[in-house]
Amino acid sequence: MSKTRVAMVTGAANGIGRAIVDRFLSDGYSVVAVDIDSAGLAVILDEIGGDRLAVATADISIRDEVAAAVQVAIDRFGGLDVLAANAAIADGEPFLEISEKSWRRIIDVNVNGTFFCIQESAKVMAAAGKGAIVVTSSTNSWYVESNLSHYNASKGGVVALMRSAAIDMAKLGIRVNAVEPSMVKTRAAFITTDPIGGPEYLKRVPMGRFAEPSEIAATIAFLASDQASYITGQTIVVDGGLTLGIDLPLPAVPLPGSARAVDLESS
Ligand SMILES: NC(=O)c1ccc[n+]([C@@H]2O[C@H](COP(=O)([O-])OP(=O)(O)OC[C@H]3O[C@@H](n4cnc5c(N)ncnc54)[C@H](O)[C@@H]3O)[C@@H](O)[C@H]2O)c1
């Protein structure tokens, strides 16, 4: 009988991370749920329970705490096959008002923390000769939103980090990919519950709705699975069409030279 696959999920206590935990458990993985929020982890342990879930409190910007979380996967489940490096923070601040402290904390958690998670997990995966890592970036890595410079920069950094890890570790049997959600219904995406700003934002989304956390988890589950066995260094945008282009109204009259314009002229 093949061994149960083991996944570690960061940012597991809330939002997308919680949905990833639920998805991996229903796909049959054993899961280590990692978060800085120990009370939140206690809640999911209480809600889910079972012998395929372990929790580890860690601030991903502190390497030793990340290493200790990886050790939980080894001690409880005998190894680590998959990492969903999902934890991140943001803040909305105009460019000229961003303090050095604020800039450094967001870069420290989102870029340095993601690096520690990838590197500490990959040490275990490299020894086993296989592994899959999926990073949660954002469409903000290139389709930027105002007042989020530190967050946007961090998510761009995370994509370059993902591609770098992928090229360096392909020969070790480790695939590294990313998802880029746009606006997902979590506590961090305040616009999704704003009665005025929400509907206004949705006018720009071709699919006309926000993403469910489970839809991001499903994409991560695909990239982590053997279904994606030849995919590495890639990003999948999960945005309901938001970044496809500009919604242009129909012209009042047929455009010059078009068949309809010529027909009109000759009639
Ligand atoms: N919600 C969206 O619209 C959206 C869009 C694009 C990308 N994302 C990305 O999705 C991921 C999850 O976001 P979310 O919306 O679920 O946010 P969330 O705030 O609901 O959850 C984030 C989780 O990360 C944890 N966390 C924060 N700092 C941490 C640290 N230093 N160490 C360990 N854990 C820490 C939090 O405690 C929380 O449980 C993030 O990478 C975010 O940038 C979210």
The ligand as a Gaussian input file, in Angstrom:
#p B3LYP/6-31G(d) Opt

LIG

0 1
 N       -7.908000      37.185000      -0.458000
 C       -7.524000      37.615000      -1.640000
 O       -8.275000      38.289000      -2.360000
 C       -6.158000      37.253000      -2.168000
 C       -5.857000      37.587000      -3.482000
 C       -4.616000      37.254000      -4.016000
 C       -3.703000      36.598000      -3.223000
 N       -4.006000      36.306000      -1.930000
 C       -3.003000      35.625000      -1.145000
 O       -3.574000      34.470000      -0.586000
 C       -2.871000      34.122000       0.598000
 C       -3.854000      33.916000       1.735000
 O       -4.555000      35.124000       1.931000
 P       -5.987000      35.177000       2.625000
 O       -6.812000      36.092000       1.819000
 O       -6.476000      33.810000       2.931000
 O       -5.587000      35.958000       3.969000
 P       -6.016000      35.719000       5.493000
 O       -5.579000      36.930000       6.216000
 O       -7.430000      35.306000       5.573000
 O       -5.121000      34.483000       5.933000
 C       -3.726000      34.610000       6.020000
 C       -3.218000      33.697000       7.099000
 O       -1.789000      33.848000       7.177000
 C       -1.430000      33.920000       8.554000
 N       -0.158000      34.625000       8.707000
 C        0.045000      35.972000       8.612000
 N        1.322000      36.264000       8.864000
 C        1.947000      35.088000       9.134000
 C        3.267000      34.750000       9.480000
 N        4.213000      35.692000       9.620000
 N        3.567000      33.451000       9.685000
 C        2.606000      32.489000       9.575000
 N        1.336000      32.754000       9.261000
 C        1.007000      34.049000       9.045000
 C       -2.582000      34.627000       9.220000
 O       -2.594000      34.412000      10.631000
 C       -3.773000      34.035000       8.479000
 O       -4.247000      32.867000       9.130000
 C       -1.865000      35.256000       0.822000
 O       -0.632000      34.883000       0.243000
 C       -2.465000      36.396000       0.044000
 O       -1.506000      37.356000      -0.343000
 C       -5.216000      36.621000      -1.377000

